[in-house]
C-alpha cells in the first residue's frame, strides 16, 4: 500500500504531496508532514511523525542550494512532543532556493528520507514606483494635492496614498498620531518616508513652551495642566511618574511605606488640573524644556500589509499604552532607519502580526538604568524597546536599543500557543544600559532564533523564563557587563534551550553570577560558551531537576571578586574545581576552567588573544559553526581570524564611545590566570552519579551517553508531563538579591 507525506513550504505558501520512496515494511516512525518556513537568513523545519517510539527515533537534517552537488549537515531536530520534531537552518542567503532532506532512523535500522524545498525572503523592501506625495511643515496645506504642492499633515497624505505611492515628509515637527487606511501590495508597497529632520512628536505643546511654574513647598513646583500623561522628560532626562502627591513628596520610588528611594518625579492631579514636578537636583523647572507625552501612538498599522516606514524621528509618546510604532495584525511591513526616543515602548508587533522586518532603528530612553530595579518593575517604565508577540516570521535585526527596562521581548508570558512569535529571527542587534532583561523570550518560543547580538551593561542579559515548547536558539551572544546573571533561568522552563558560543563577562556587582536558576528546570544545552562570574560561575541551589541538562565544552571562570573561593554549586552541592564538578555531576566532561583574555574588551572586541588555550578547542556543531572555519571552532562568541559578532555584519558596529563604552558596570576577568582546578585539556573520563545531574557525554556535538543527562537526542514529552505538579512553585519573575 502506498502512503504519502505532506510537505508544506510556508515560505512560498506552496503545498505539495510527496510520495514515499518505498512500499516495504514501515519503519518505527513514519513522516506524516514536513513543514518548511523561511525567513531571510534562516528557515524552520517541522516534522510530524506517526508511530514515534520515543528515545530511539532520530531525525537528522541536511540541506543545499537547489542545484548544488554537495549537502551541508544541519543541526539535528529537537523532539518537543511525541511525534513532533522541530529545528532550524541558519546562515542562509536571501532569495535563494534550498533543498532540505530529513532522515528518520531508529536502532533497528529502519530509515525514512523525506525531501522538500524552500526559498528565503528578499533582503530589502521593493521600491514604491507610483506617485510621490509631499508633506511640508512650513508651507504645506491639506487643500493641496500633495503632488504639485505639499500637504500640511502626514495623515492627509496617507489617506491619499495608493499601492506603489510614496509619502515623503519634509523636515519639521508634526504633532500627529498616524494610521494607514489601506495596504500596499507585494510588488507595490506604500512607502512612508521621512527626510532628515522629519519629527513625529507626541508631547503637549503648551507644556513644552516654557510655562510658568509655582513653588508648592520645598522643591516641588506645579503648573496648570489639563491633559494626562505617564511620560515626562526635562531636557533629556526621563522623570519618574508617581501615583499621588504624597508619594512624590516622600520620594517613595513606587515602594509603599518607604521614603527617599528615588530623587525627583512628577504627578498629574486630574481633578485640580495640575502637574506637580520635582527635579532630581531640587532646582526650579523654570527655563527648562519639559516634555509631557500626551499622545499614545505615533504610527499604527492595524491589519494592513506591504508597507515601508523609513527615516523618522519619533519622540515623547506617553498616553495610555503608548508606543512609537504599533504593528497590530500587520504583515510584510518594513520598519527601518527610524530614531525613536523618550517613549514608553519603542516598536511592537502583536495580535497575529507576521513577516515584518524591524531593522536599523535606534531606540533610546534615559534614567531607567540608573533607577532602582524595584521602582521600575510593575511600573510604567517596565516596557521594551522592541516586542515581537505576533505570529510567524517577524525579524528584528541591526537595531540599537539603549536605556529601556527590557531590550527585545519575544513571545507571550503564560501561554503555550505554538503560533505566537514562531520562527522569528533576532540578530545583529546592539543593546546597552538595559534595566532588566536584554533578550527576553517567554511562552512557547517555537524556533525563536537569537544570533550575533551584543549586550552591554544589563541587569540580566538573557532571560529564559519560561520556554514552554522550544526550541529556542542563542548563538554567538556577546555579553559585556551583566549585573545579576548572564543567563536567567526562571519559571520552570522545559523546552529545549540551545545556548552556543556565548561570551559573558560580569559588571561591577560583586554578586554577579553567569547562571543561577531559581527553580527546577530542564533541557538547557550549553556548548562552546565562555562564562565568567564574580562568585559562583553557576549556582543552582535546588536539589532536583525537571529533566536532564547537557553542559559541555564551556569555559567556566570565577575571579572570586570578594576573596572567597567559589567555582560551581550544582544541586546545592559546592564544587571547588573543574575536576570535582566532572566527577560529581558528569557535567562539562570536555570543559575548561581558564581565564579568558581578549584582544580589546574596552572596544568590545572579545576575540581571544593569540595563543590562548581556548582557540580551536570548541566542538563542531553542524549547521551552527560551520561557516568560515579553518580548524576547530574557538570557545566563545568570536572566532579568531573569522566571525566577530557586531563587527563583521551590516548591523550597528560597536565602535566609538557612544556604542561600546560599557560604563562603570563592566569589569574584566580577575587577575588570576586560572580558576581553581584549571584544566585546558578537556577531561572525558568522569562518571556521572545517575541521580539526574548528568552522565558522561560522548563528547561529540550534542549526543549523549545516557538519558539522565539530556541533550537534543532525548525526548521532551516525559518532562512536559511533570509540569502538572509545578503548582508547588509559584510562577514568578525573579527579584534582585
C-alpha positions as CSV (number, residue, x, y, z in Angstrom):
1,X,0.0,0.0,0.0
2,X,1.4,3.4,-1.0
3,X,1.5,6.1,1.6
4,X,2.2,9.8,1.1
5,X,3.7,12.7,3.1
6,X,2.5,16.3,3.2
7,X,5.2,18.8,2.6
8,X,4.3,22.4,3.5
9,X,6.6,25.1,2.1
10,X,5.3,28.1,4.0
11,X,8.0,30.5,2.9
12,X,6.3,30.4,-0.5
13,X,2.8,29.3,0.6
14,X,3.2,26.2,-1.5
15,X,1.7,22.8,-0.5
16,X,2.9,19.6,-2.2
17,X,2.2,15.9,-1.7
18,X,5.4,13.9,-2.0
19,X,5.1,10.0,-2.2
20,X,7.2,7.8,0.0
21,X,10.2,6.2,-1.7
22,X,9.3,2.7,-0.7
23,X,6.3,0.5,0.0
24,X,8.3,-2.0,2.1
25,X,7.7,-2.7,5.8
26,X,7.1,0.5,7.6
27,X,9.8,1.9,9.9
28,X,9.1,2.5,13.6
29,X,8.1,6.1,12.7
30,X,6.5,7.4,9.5
31,X,6.7,11.0,8.5
32,X,3.3,12.5,8.1
33,X,4.3,16.0,7.4
34,X,7.4,18.0,6.6
35,X,6.8,21.7,7.0
36,X,9.4,24.4,5.9
37,X,9.2,28.1,6.7
38,X,11.8,30.5,5.5
39,X,12.8,34.0,6.7
40,X,15.7,36.0,5.1
41,X,18.7,34.1,6.6
42,X,17.1,31.1,8.3
43,X,14.3,28.5,8.0
44,X,12.3,26.5,10.3
45,X,11.9,22.7,9.8
46,X,8.9,21.0,11.5
47,X,8.4,17.2,11.2
48,X,5.3,15.3,12.3
49,X,5.7,11.6,12.8
50,X,3.3,8.7,13.2
51,X,4.5,5.8,15.4
52,X,7.2,7.9,17.2
53,X,8.7,5.4,19.7
54,X,10.4,7.9,21.9
55,X,14.1,8.0,22.6
56,X,15.2,5.8,19.7
57,X,13.9,7.8,16.8
58,X,16.4,10.2,15.4
59,X,15.6,13.0,13.0
60,X,18.6,14.4,11.2
61,X,18.8,17.2,8.7
62,X,20.9,18.3,5.7
63,X,20.4,20.9,3.1
64,X,21.9,22.6,0.0
65,X,21.2,25.3,-2.5
66,X,19.0,24.0,-5.2
67,X,21.2,22.5,-7.9
68,X,24.3,22.2,-5.8
69,X,26.0,18.9,-5.7
70,X,27.1,18.7,-2.1
71,X,24.9,18.7,1.0
72,X,25.5,20.6,4.3
73,X,24.8,18.8,7.5
74,X,22.3,20.8,9.6
75,X,21.7,20.8,13.3
76,X,19.6,17.7,14.2
77,X,15.9,18.3,15.1
78,X,14.7,18.6,18.7
79,X,11.8,16.4,19.9
80,X,9.4,18.8,21.6
81,X,6.4,16.3,22.0
82,X,5.6,12.8,20.9
83,X,5.7,12.7,17.1
84,X,6.8,16.3,16.8
85,X,10.4,17.3,16.0
86,X,11.5,20.9,15.2
87,X,14.7,22.5,14.1
88,X,16.2,25.4,12.1
89,X,18.6,26.2,9.3
90,X,21.0,29.1,9.8
91,X,23.1,31.4,7.7
92,X,21.1,31.0,4.5
93,X,21.3,33.5,1.6
94,X,18.4,35.8,0.8
95,X,16.1,35.0,-2.2
96,X,17.7,31.6,-2.6
97,X,16.0,28.2,-3.1
98,X,17.2,25.4,-0.9
99,X,16.6,21.7,-0.9
100,X,16.0,20.1,2.5
101,X,16.4,16.5,3.4
102,X,15.1,14.9,6.7
103,X,16.1,11.4,7.7
104,X,14.2,9.5,10.4
105,X,16.0,6.4,11.8
106,X,16.0,4.1,14.8
107,X,18.3,1.4,16.2
108,X,16.6,-1.3,14.3
109,X,18.0,0.1,11.1
110,X,14.7,1.4,9.7
111,X,15.0,4.8,8.0
112,X,12.8,7.1,6.0
113,X,14.0,10.1,4.0
114,X,11.8,13.0,3.1
115,X,12.7,16.0,0.9
116,X,11.3,19.4,0.4
117,X,12.4,22.8,-0.8
118,X,12.0,26.4,0.4
119,X,13.0,29.8,-0.8
120,X,14.2,32.5,1.5
121,X,12.8,36.0,1.6
122,X,14.2,39.2,0.0
123,X,16.7,41.2,1.9
124,X,15.4,44.7,1.1
125,X,11.9,46.0,0.5
126,X,10.7,46.6,-3.0
127,X,10.8,50.3,-4.1
128,X,7.5,52.0,-4.5
129,X,7.2,53.3,-8.1
130,X,3.9,55.2,-8.1
131,X,3.1,58.8,-7.2
132,X,5.1,60.8,-4.7
133,X,3.0,62.8,-2.2
134,X,4.9,65.5,-0.4
135,X,4.3,66.9,3.1
136,X,5.8,70.1,4.4
137,X,5.6,71.5,7.9
138,X,6.5,75.0,6.7
139,X,4.5,75.7,3.5
140,X,2.1,72.8,3.2
141,X,-1.7,72.9,3.1
142,X,-4.2,70.0,3.2
143,X,-6.1,71.8,0.4
144,X,-3.2,70.9,-1.9
145,X,-3.0,67.7,-3.8
146,X,0.4,66.7,-2.5
147,X,1.9,66.3,-5.9
148,X,2.3,69.8,-7.3
149,X,2.1,71.4,-3.9
150,X,2.8,69.8,-0.5
151,X,0.2,68.8,2.1
152,X,0.5,70.0,5.7
153,X,-0.2,66.8,7.6
154,X,1.1,63.3,7.2
155,X,-2.3,61.8,7.8
156,X,-3.8,63.7,4.8
157,X,-1.1,62.2,2.6
158,X,-1.6,58.7,3.9
159,X,-5.3,59.0,3.2
160,X,-4.5,59.7,-0.4
161,X,-1.7,57.1,-0.9
162,X,-2.4,54.1,-3.1
163,X,-0.3,50.9,-3.6
164,X,3.0,51.9,-5.0
165,X,2.9,55.5,-3.8
166,X,5.4,57.2,-1.5
167,X,4.6,59.8,1.1
168,X,7.7,61.9,1.5
169,X,7.7,64.0,4.7
170,X,9.9,67.1,4.8
171,X,11.8,68.4,7.9
172,X,9.8,69.8,10.7
173,X,7.7,68.8,13.8
174,X,4.4,67.0,13.2
175,X,2.2,66.5,16.2
176,X,0.1,63.7,14.9
177,X,-0.9,60.1,15.6
178,X,-0.9,58.3,12.2
179,X,-2.8,55.3,10.9
180,X,-2.6,53.6,7.5
181,X,-6.0,53.4,5.9
182,X,-5.0,50.7,3.3
183,X,-2.4,48.2,2.3
184,X,0.1,48.1,-0.4
185,X,0.8,45.0,-2.5
186,X,3.7,42.7,-2.6
187,X,5.2,44.4,-5.7
188,X,3.9,47.9,-4.9
189,X,4.1,48.7,-1.2
190,X,3.1,52.1,0.2
191,X,6.1,54.0,1.5
192,X,6.1,56.5,4.4
193,X,9.5,58.2,4.1
194,X,10.9,60.8,6.4
195,X,13.5,63.2,5.1
196,X,16.2,64.3,7.6
197,X,14.6,66.3,10.3
198,X,11.1,64.9,10.0
199,X,9.9,64.5,13.5
200,X,6.6,63.0,14.8
201,X,6.1,64.4,18.3
202,X,3.6,63.3,20.9
203,X,4.2,65.9,23.5
204,X,2.0,68.6,24.9
205,X,2.7,71.8,23.0
206,X,1.8,74.2,25.8
207,X,4.0,72.5,28.4
208,X,6.9,72.4,26.0
209,X,6.6,76.2,25.5
210,X,8.1,77.1,28.9
211,X,5.0,77.7,31.1
212,X,5.2,79.5,34.4
213,X,5.8,77.4,37.5
214,X,4.6,78.0,41.0
215,X,6.5,76.7,44.1
216,X,4.3,74.5,46.2
217,X,6.8,73.8,49.0
218,X,10.3,72.5,49.4
219,X,11.4,71.8,45.8
220,X,8.1,70.8,44.3
221,X,6.6,73.0,41.7
222,X,3.3,73.0,39.8
223,X,1.8,74.4,36.6
224,X,-1.7,74.2,35.1
225,X,-2.2,71.0,33.0
226,X,-5.4,69.5,31.8
227,X,-4.1,66.5,29.9
228,X,-3.0,63.0,31.0
229,X,0.5,61.6,30.7
230,X,2.6,58.8,32.0
231,X,5.9,60.0,30.4
232,X,7.6,63.3,31.2
233,X,11.2,64.4,30.4
234,X,13.0,67.5,31.4
235,X,15.6,68.3,28.8
236,X,16.9,64.8,28.0
237,X,16.2,63.1,31.4
238,X,13.1,61.0,32.0
239,X,11.3,61.8,35.2
240,X,9.7,59.2,37.4
241,X,5.9,59.2,37.5
242,X,4.1,59.0,40.8
243,X,0.5,58.0,41.6
244,X,-0.1,60.6,44.3
245,X,1.3,63.9,45.5
246,X,2.2,62.2,48.9
247,X,4.3,59.6,47.2
248,X,6.1,62.4,45.3
249,X,6.7,64.3,48.5
250,X,8.1,61.3,50.2
251,X,10.0,60.1,47.1
252,X,8.9,56.5,47.6
253,X,10.1,55.4,44.2
254,X,7.0,53.3,43.9
255,X,7.8,51.4,47.2
256,X,4.9,51.7,49.6
257,X,5.9,52.9,53.1
258,X,9.4,53.9,52.1
259,X,10.9,57.4,51.5
260,X,13.9,58.9,49.8
261,X,14.1,56.0,47.4
262,X,14.3,57.9,44.2
263,X,15.1,61.6,43.7
264,X,12.7,63.6,41.6
265,X,9.4,62.8,40.0
266,X,6.0,64.1,38.7
267,X,2.4,63.7,39.5
268,X,-0.7,64.7,37.5
269,X,-3.7,65.7,39.5
270,X,-6.6,65.4,37.0
271,X,-9.1,66.9,39.4
272,X,-7.1,70.0,40.2
273,X,-5.7,70.1,36.6
274,X,-2.2,70.5,37.9
275,X,1.1,68.9,37.1
276,X,3.5,68.7,40.0
277,X,7.2,68.4,39.3
278,X,10.2,67.8,41.5
279,X,13.5,67.7,39.7
280,X,16.2,65.3,40.9
281,X,18.6,68.1,41.7
282,X,15.9,70.2,43.5
283,X,16.1,73.1,41.1
284,X,13.3,75.0,39.6
285,X,11.9,73.8,36.2
286,X,11.6,77.4,35.0
287,X,13.6,77.9,31.8
288,X,13.9,74.2,31.2
289,X,12.2,72.3,28.4
290,X,9.5,70.0,29.8
291,X,8.1,67.3,27.5
292,X,4.9,65.5,28.5
293,X,3.9,62.7,26.2
294,X,0.1,63.0,25.8
295,X,-0.4,61.0,22.6
296,X,-0.4,57.2,22.7
297,X,0.9,56.0,19.3
298,X,3.0,57.7,16.6
299,X,2.3,55.2,13.8
300,X,-0.4,52.5,13.9
301,X,-0.7,49.7,11.3
302,X,-3.9,47.9,12.1
303,X,-4.2,44.9,9.9
304,X,-2.6,46.4,6.8
305,X,0.3,44.9,4.8
306,X,3.1,45.7,2.4
307,X,4.2,49.0,3.8
308,X,7.6,50.7,4.4
309,X,8.1,53.1,7.3
310,X,11.5,54.7,7.0
311,X,13.6,57.6,8.3
312,X,11.6,59.3,11.1
313,X,12.4,60.7,14.5
314,X,9.6,59.7,16.9
315,X,9.6,61.2,20.4
316,X,7.6,61.8,23.5
317,X,4.6,59.4,23.4
318,X,3.3,58.8,26.9
319,X,-0.5,58.4,26.7
320,X,-2.3,55.1,27.5
321,X,-0.5,52.0,26.1
322,X,2.0,54.4,24.5
323,X,4.3,53.1,21.8
324,X,6.3,54.6,18.9
325,X,5.2,52.2,16.2
326,X,2.4,49.6,16.7
327,X,2.1,46.8,14.2
328,X,-1.3,45.2,15.1
329,X,-2.2,42.3,13.0
330,X,0.1,43.7,10.3
331,X,2.2,41.8,7.8
332,X,5.1,42.4,5.5
333,X,5.8,45.8,6.9
334,X,9.4,47.1,6.9
335,X,10.2,49.5,9.8
336,X,13.7,50.8,9.2
337,X,16.1,53.7,9.9
338,X,14.0,55.4,12.5
339,X,15.1,57.1,15.7
340,X,12.6,56.5,18.5
341,X,13.2,58.1,21.9
342,X,11.5,59.2,25.1
343,X,8.6,56.8,24.7
344,X,7.0,54.2,26.9
345,X,7.7,51.4,24.4
346,X,9.5,51.5,21.1
347,X,8.1,49.1,18.5
348,X,5.5,46.4,18.9
349,X,4.5,43.6,16.6
350,X,1.4,41.9,18.1
351,X,-2.0,40.3,17.6
352,X,-1.0,38.0,14.8
353,X,1.3,40.4,13.1
354,X,3.7,38.4,10.8
355,X,6.5,38.6,8.3
356,X,7.5,42.1,9.4
357,X,11.1,43.4,9.4
358,X,12.3,45.8,12.0
359,X,15.8,46.9,11.1
360,X,18.5,49.6,11.5
361,X,16.4,51.6,14.0
362,X,17.8,53.4,17.1
363,X,15.6,53.3,20.2
364,X,16.6,55.2,23.3
365,X,15.3,56.1,26.7
366,X,17.0,57.6,29.7
367,X,17.1,57.3,33.5
368,X,15.7,53.7,33.8
369,X,19.0,52.0,34.0
370,X,20.0,54.2,37.0
371,X,16.7,53.9,38.8
372,X,16.3,51.1,41.4
373,X,15.1,47.9,39.8
374,X,12.2,47.6,42.2
375,X,11.0,51.1,41.3
376,X,10.6,50.2,37.6
377,X,9.3,46.6,37.9
378,X,5.5,46.5,37.6
379,X,5.5,50.3,37.0
380,X,5.1,52.4,33.9
381,X,8.8,52.0,32.9
382,X,8.5,48.2,32.6
383,X,8.4,48.2,28.8
384,X,10.6,47.0,25.9
385,X,12.5,48.6,23.1
386,X,11.1,46.0,20.6
387,X,8.3,43.5,21.3
388,X,7.6,40.6,18.9
389,X,4.4,38.8,20.2
390,X,2.6,38.4,16.9
391,X,2.5,35.4,14.6
392,X,5.1,33.9,12.3
393,X,8.3,35.1,10.6
394,X,9.0,38.5,12.2
395,X,12.6,39.7,12.1
396,X,14.3,42.3,14.4
397,X,17.8,42.9,13.1
398,X,20.6,45.5,13.3
399,X,18.8,47.8,15.8
400,X,20.4,49.7,18.6
401,X,18.4,49.8,21.8
402,X,19.5,51.8,24.8
403,X,18.1,52.7,28.2
404,X,14.8,50.6,28.2
405,X,13.9,48.3,31.0
406,X,13.8,45.3,28.6
407,X,15.6,45.2,25.3
408,X,13.8,42.8,22.9
409,X,10.8,40.8,24.2
410,X,9.5,37.9,22.2
411,X,6.5,35.7,22.8
412,X,3.8,36.0,25.4
413,X,4.1,35.0,29.1
414,X,1.8,32.3,30.4
415,X,0.7,30.9,27.1
416,X,1.5,27.7,25.3
417,X,0.2,28.8,21.9
418,X,2.7,27.5,19.4
419,X,1.8,30.1,16.9
420,X,2.9,33.2,18.9
421,X,6.2,34.6,17.7
422,X,7.1,31.4,15.9
423,X,10.0,31.1,13.5
424,X,11.3,34.6,14.3
425,X,14.8,35.9,14.0
426,X,16.6,38.4,16.3
427,X,20.1,39.1,15.2
428,X,22.8,41.7,14.8
429,X,21.3,44.0,17.5
430,X,23.2,46.1,20.0
431,X,21.6,46.5,23.4
432,X,23.0,48.9,26.0
433,X,22.2,50.0,29.5
434,X,19.1,47.7,29.9
435,X,17.4,47.9,33.3
436,X,16.3,44.3,33.4
437,X,16.4,41.7,30.6
438,X,18.3,42.3,27.3
439,X,16.7,39.4,25.4
440,X,13.5,38.1,26.9
441,X,11.8,35.1,25.2
442,X,8.7,33.8,27.0
443,X,6.0,31.3,26.3
444,X,6.0,28.5,23.7
445,X,9.0,30.1,21.9
446,X,9.0,27.7,18.9
447,X,12.0,28.3,16.8
448,X,12.9,31.7,18.2
449,X,16.4,32.3,16.9
450,X,18.7,34.8,18.5
451,X,22.2,35.1,17.0
452,X,25.1,37.6,16.9
453,X,23.5,40.0,19.4
454,X,25.7,42.3,21.6
455,X,24.5,43.2,25.1
456,X,26.5,45.8,27.0
457,X,25.6,46.9,30.6
458,X,22.5,45.0,31.6
459,X,20.8,43.5,34.7
460,X,20.1,40.1,33.2
461,X,21.4,39.6,29.7
462,X,19.2,36.8,28.5
463,X,16.0,35.6,30.3
464,X,14.6,32.1,29.7
465,X,11.6,32.4,31.9
466,X,9.9,30.2,30.7
467,X,10.5,28.4,27.5
468,X,7.5,26.1,27.3
469,X,8.0,24.2,24.0
470,X,11.0,25.5,22.1
471,X,13.4,25.1,20.6
472,X,14.9,28.5,21.4
473,X,18.3,29.2,20.0
474,X,21.0,31.6,21.4
475,X,24.1,31.7,19.2
476,X,27.2,33.9,19.4
477,X,25.8,36.3,22.0
478,X,28.2,38.9,23.4
479,X,27.5,39.9,27.0
480,X,29.8,42.6,28.4
481,X,28.8,43.8,31.8
482,X,25.9,41.9,33.4
483,X,24.8,42.9,36.9
484,X,23.0,39.8,38.1
485,X,23.1,37.0,35.6
486,X,24.2,36.4,32.0
487,X,21.6,33.7,31.6
488,X,18.5,33.9,33.8
489,X,16.6,30.6,34.0
490,X,13.3,31.0,35.8
491,X,9.6,29.9,35.9
492,X,10.5,26.3,35.3
493,X,11.4,26.2,31.6
494,X,11.4,22.8,30.0
495,X,11.5,23.4,26.2
496,X,14.9,22.8,24.5
497,X,17.1,25.9,25.0
498,X,20.3,25.7,23.0
499,X,23.0,28.2,24.0
500,X,26.1,28.1,21.8
501,X,29.2,30.3,21.6
502,X,28.4,32.9,24.2
503,X,31.0,35.2,25.8
504,X,29.7,36.6,29.1
505,X,31.6,39.0,31.4
506,X,30.2,40.4,34.6
507,X,29.8,44.1,35.6
508,X,30.8,45.7,38.8
509,X,28.2,43.9,41.1
510,X,30.3,41.6,43.3
511,X,27.4,39.1,43.4
512,X,27.2,38.7,39.6
513,X,27.0,35.0,38.6
514,X,26.7,33.8,35.0
515,X,23.9,31.2,35.6
516,X,21.8,30.8,38.7
517,X,18.5,29.1,38.1
518,X,15.9,29.9,40.7
519,X,13.6,26.9,40.3
520,X,13.9,23.4,38.8
521,X,14.1,23.3,35.0
522,X,15.2,21.0,32.2
523,X,16.6,20.8,28.7
524,X,19.2,23.5,28.8
525,X,22.0,22.7,26.4
526,X,25.3,24.6,26.5
527,X,28.2,24.3,24.1
528,X,31.4,26.4,23.4
529,X,30.5,29.2,25.8
530,X,32.7,31.4,28.0
531,X,31.0,32.1,31.3
532,X,32.7,34.5,33.8
533,X,31.3,35.3,37.2
534,X,32.4,37.1,40.4
535,X,31.0,34.5,42.8
536,X,30.0,31.1,41.5
537,X,30.0,30.8,37.8
538,X,26.9,28.6,38.0
539,X,24.8,28.4,41.2
540,X,21.9,26.0,41.3
541,X,20.6,25.5,44.9
542,X,17.6,23.3,44.2
543,X,18.1,19.6,44.8
544,X,16.3,18.3,41.7
545,X,15.7,19.0,38.0
546,X,12.6,18.6,35.9
547,X,14.6,16.6,33.4
548,X,18.2,16.3,32.2
549,X,20.5,19.1,31.0
550,X,23.7,19.0,28.9
551,X,26.7,21.2,29.6
552,X,30.0,20.6,27.8
553,X,32.9,22.3,26.0
554,X,32.3,25.5,28.0
555,X,34.8,27.6,29.9
556,X,33.9,28.3,33.5
557,X,35.8,31.0,35.3
558,X,35.3,32.9,38.5
559,X,37.6,35.7,39.6
560,X,36.2,35.4,43.2
561,X,36.0,39.2,43.5
562,X,35.2,39.2,47.2
563,X,38.1,36.9,48.0
564,X,36.0,33.9,48.9
565,X,36.9,30.8,46.9
566,X,34.0,29.6,44.7
567,X,33.5,27.8,41.4
568,X,30.2,26.0,40.8
569,X,27.3,25.0,43.0
570,X,25.1,22.3,41.4
571,X,22.1,20.6,43.0
572,X,23.1,22.5,46.2
573,X,26.5,20.9,46.3
574,X,29.6,23.0,46.1
575,X,32.4,22.1,43.7
576,X,35.7,23.8,44.2
577,X,37.2,23.0,40.8
578,X,36.5,21.5,37.4
579,X,37.7,18.0,38.2
580,X,35.4,17.7,41.2
581,X,32.5,19.1,39.1
582,X,33.1,16.5,36.4
583,X,33.4,13.6,38.9
584,X,30.4,14.6,40.9
585,X,27.9,15.5,38.1
586,X,29.1,14.4,34.7
587,X,28.8,18.0,33.5
588,X,31.5,19.7,31.4
589,X,33.5,16.5,30.8
590,X,35.3,18.3,28.0
591,X,35.1,21.7,29.6
592,X,37.6,24.3,30.7
593,X,38.4,26.5,33.6
594,X,40.8,29.1,32.4
595,X,40.9,32.9,32.5
596,X,39.8,34.3,29.1
597,X,41.9,37.0,27.7
598,X,40.7,39.2,24.8
599,X,42.2,41.5,22.2
600,X,40.3,44.7,23.1
601,X,37.5,44.3,25.6
602,X,37.4,48.1,26.1
603,X,36.2,48.5,22.5
604,X,34.0,45.4,22.5
605,X,36.4,43.1,20.6
606,X,36.3,39.9,22.6
607,X,38.4,37.9,20.2
608,X,40.7,35.6,22.1
609,X,44.3,36.7,22.2
610,X,46.7,34.9,20.0
611,X,47.9,31.6,21.6
612,X,45.1,31.4,24.1
613,X,44.3,27.8,25.1
614,X,40.6,28.2,24.2
615,X,41.4,28.8,20.5
616,X,40.4,25.8,18.3
617,X,39.1,24.0,21.4
618,X,35.4,24.1,20.8
619,X,33.3,21.3,19.4
620,X,31.9,21.4,15.8
621,X,28.1,22.0,15.8
622,X,26.6,21.0,12.5
623,X,24.6,23.8,11.0
624,X,25.8,26.3,13.6
625,X,29.5,27.0,13.5
626,X,30.4,25.6,10.1
627,X,30.7,29.0,8.4
628,X,34.2,30.2,7.7
629,X,36.1,27.7,9.9
630,X,39.6,26.7,9.1
631,X,40.2,24.5,12.1
632,X,38.1,23.5,15.1
633,X,35.9,26.4,16.4
634,X,37.1,28.7,19.2
635,X,35.3,28.7,22.5
636,X,33.2,31.9,22.9
637,X,31.3,34.2,20.6
638,X,34.3,35.4,18.5
639,X,36.3,33.3,16.1
640,X,39.9,34.4,15.8
641,X,40.5,35.2,12.2
642,X,36.8,34.8,11.5
643,X,33.4,35.9,12.7
644,X,33.2,38.8,15.2
645,X,29.6,39.5,16.1
646,X,28.7,43.2,15.8
647,X,31.9,44.0,13.9
648,X,31.5,41.9,10.7
649,X,27.8,42.4,9.9
650,X,25.8,45.3,8.4
651,X,24.4,45.9,11.9
652,X,25.2,48.6,14.4
653,X,29.0,48.3,14.7
654,X,30.2,48.7,18.3
655,X,32.9,51.3,17.7
656,X,33.3,54.7,19.3
657,X,32.3,55.8,22.8
658,X,28.6,56.0,22.1
659,X,28.3,52.4,21.1
660,X,30.8,50.4,23.1
661,X,31.7,52.3,26.3
662,X,30.2,49.8,28.8
663,X,30.3,52.2,31.6
664,X,31.3,51.5,35.2
665,X,29.4,48.2,35.3
666,X,31.8,46.4,33.1
667,X,34.8,44.7,34.6
668,X,37.5,42.5,33.1
669,X,38.1,39.0,34.4
670,X,40.1,38.8,37.5
671,X,43.9,38.8,37.9
672,X,44.3,35.0,38.4
673,X,45.4,33.2,35.3
674,X,43.3,30.1,36.1
675,X,40.4,29.3,38.3
676,X,40.7,26.5,41.0
677,X,41.3,23.2,39.3
678,X,42.1,24.7,35.9
679,X,42.1,22.2,33.1
680,X,42.7,23.1,29.5
681,X,42.9,19.6,28.1
682,X,39.2,18.7,28.3
683,X,38.7,15.8,30.6
684,X,36.5,12.9,29.5
685,X,36.7,10.1,32.0
686,X,34.5,11.2,34.8
687,X,31.5,9.1,35.7
688,X,28.0,10.6,36.5
689,X,26.1,9.8,39.6
690,X,23.0,8.7,37.9
691,X,20.9,10.9,40.1
692,X,19.6,13.2,37.4
693,X,22.6,15.5,37.5
694,X,24.0,14.1,34.3
695,X,26.1,11.2,32.9
696,X,29.2,11.1,30.8
697,X,28.9,12.7,27.4
698,X,30.1,11.1,24.3
699,X,32.0,14.3,23.6
700,X,30.7,14.9,20.1
701,X,28.2,17.6,19.3
702,X,25.1,17.2,21.4
703,X,24.9,13.4,21.5
704,X,24.6,11.8,24.9
705,X,25.5,8.5,26.5
706,X,22.6,8.4,29.0
707,X,19.1,9.5,29.3
708,X,19.6,11.3,32.6
709,X,21.9,13.9,31.0
710,X,19.6,15.3,28.4
711,X,20.7,16.8,25.1
712,X,18.8,17.1,21.8
713,X,18.5,13.3,21.4
714,X,16.3,12.8,24.5
715,X,12.5,13.1,24.2
716,X,10.9,16.1,25.8
717,X,7.4,15.0,26.4
718,X,8.0,13.0,29.6
719,X,9.4,16.2,31.2
720,X,6.5,18.2,30.0
721,X,4.2,15.8,31.9
722,X,5.9,16.9,35.1
723,X,4.5,20.4,34.6
724,X,1.3,19.3,36.2
725,X,3.0,19.4,39.6
726,X,4.5,22.8,39.2
727,X,1.9,24.4,41.4
728,X,4.4,24.0,44.2
729,X,6.5,26.6,42.5
730,X,4.7,29.9,42.0
731,X,5.4,31.3,38.6
732,X,7.4,34.4,39.2
733,X,9.9,36.8,37.8
734,X,12.9,36.8,39.9
735,X,13.5,39.7,42.2
736,X,17.0,41.1,42.6
737,X,19.1,40.0,45.5
